Structures are given as structure tokens and as C-alpha cells.
Amino acid sequence: MQVKVYPLPFLNDDALDEMGNLEVPTGATLRDVYKKLQVPLLLRPVLLCSVNYEKSSLDRVLQEGDVISFFFPITGG
């Protein structure tokens, strides 16, 4: 199945297609996406992730077409 990913610039986006979609197996979790995108271990405790624009835990099971975004707890404008 495919999910849409909006990665941060330092994440490995080689696994994404030209539209930003990531192929994951049925039953995949956000933790699996972290592994595919090679999120550095030091950043995992402070990097937040949302699925369909709602903050989610790494154990969330993904569904076809979910939208995944990454962000830090503090951002400025």
C-alpha cells in the first residue's frame, strides 16, 4: 500500500517516488516509516510525526493513502 510522506530535508527520501509516496506493507506502522526514511536515532525522541494531520505514536498502524508529516515540537514563523 502507499502512504504520502512530507519528509524533513535531512531525511533519506530515496524510498519515496516522485510524488512523495512511500510503499509500505499492509500493517506497517510509523516505526516502519522511520526505518525506511533512516530517521537518525538521536532525533527519534524529539521528532514528532502526524498522520492525517493528527499527532500520532510510532505504533500507529497505517492505512492506504495516509498522509505523514514530520515536525519538531517548537517551530517559528
N, C-alpha and C positions, 0 to 999 in steps of 0.2 A: 504494500500500500504506500501511498505518497502523502507526505506532510509538507507544508510550506514553512520555510525557515528564513527568518531575518537575522543573520548572524552579525556579531560584532566584528570589526575589521581584523582583529588578531586571531580569530578562529579559523580553522582549516576548512575552507569551503569547497575543497576539491570534490567532496562527496555529493555536492549539490549540482543539479542540472542548470541549464542557462536561465531557467525561470525561478530558481531558488528552491526547487522541490528536492526532497530527500526521500529515497526509497528505504523503507523500514519493514521488517516482517510484522505480520499480524501479532498483536500482543506486546509490541515494543513499548518501552517506557521512555520518559525523558532521560533517564540514566543512560539508555542505549544511544540516544541522540548525542549526549555529552561525549560518549566514547567515539562515535563516528566523526564528530567535529573536533576531536582531540582537545577538549577543553583542558587547559593546564590544571593539574591537581591543586596548586596553590590558589587558584581562583575559584574553585568549586564552592568553598564555603561562603564566598561573598558575591558570587554571580547569581542573580535572580533570573527566573525563567517564567514566562507566561505561556499559557495555551489558550488560544482564542481570546486573548486579551485579559485573562484572569490569572493571577499568580498561582503557580502550581508546584507541587512537590515533585521530586525526582522519580517517585514511584508511580506517578500518574500513567495509566495505560492510554496510549494514543489511539485516535480513530482516523480513518481516511479523511484527508482534507483539513486536518487540524492546522492552525497557524501558530507557529512557535516563535517567540521573540525573547531576546536576552537583554538584560539591563543591570546596571549597578544600583544599589539601594539609594544612592544620592546622585542626583543629576542636576545640572544647572541649565539656565536658559539665557 
